[in-house]
């Protein structure tokens, strides 16, 4: 249930142009301070997860591993996406609230 809420929020944020996706764009958003939340696909490579986990820790950006590449891409209306950055504080806060409230998540 909560996965659907997160997918809906990512879709809304995409339509509002508050999401960038892809490894290069996500990295650029984190380094520039625009990213408020980074979401990495569960089936992304271990190298990619480690890279973004370390980068987010350094730049103090919240980090979540969620969904598959196909699901992340689908909720954005695109093909497979291994990483994305939410640029809006309100969307990021809403997604983080869902992940923190659900103990199973």
GITAQUI-V634119 format. One record per pair of residues at least 24 apart in sequence whose ideal C-beta (glycine too) atoms are under 7 Angstrom apart, sorted by sequence separation. I is the first residue (numbers start at 1). J is the second residue. If there is no record, write none. Layout:
<<I & J> <I & J>>
This chain:
<<37 & 61> <42 & 66> <23 & 48> <30 & 55> <37 & 62> <38 & 63> <39 & 64> <40 & 65> <42 & 67> <43 & 68> <44 & 69> <30 & 56> <35 & 61> <41 & 67> <42 & 68> <43 & 69> <37 & 64> <39 & 66> <41 & 68> <27 & 55> <31 & 59> <41 & 69> <30 & 59> <62 & 92> <30 & 61> <41 & 72> <52 & 83> <39 & 72> <48 & 82> <62 & 96> <48 & 83> <64 & 99> <44 & 82> <44 & 83> <41 & 82> <40 & 82> <40 & 83> <38 & 83> <39 & 84> <38 & 85> <37 & 86> <35 & 85> <36 & 86> <36 & 87> <35 & 87> <36 & 88> <34 & 87> <36 & 89> <21 & 76> <30 & 85> <37 & 92> <29 & 85> <36 & 92> <19 & 76> <21 & 78> <26 & 83> <26 & 84> <29 & 87> <37 & 95> <22 & 81> <23 & 82> <26 & 85> <37 & 96> <6 & 66> <21 & 81> <23 & 83> <22 & 83> <14 & 76> <21 & 83> <14 & 77> <21 & 84> <3 & 67> <7 & 71> <11 & 75> <20 & 84> <10 & 75> <11 & 76> <19 & 84> <20 & 85> <10 & 76> <19 & 85> <19 & 86> <20 & 87> <7 & 75> <18 & 86> <19 & 87> <18 & 87> <18 & 88> <16 & 88> <13 & 86> <18 & 91> <13 & 88> <13 & 91> <9 & 91> <9 & 94> <9 & 95> <6 & 95> <6 & 98> <5 & 98> <2 & 98> <2 & 102> <2 & 105>>
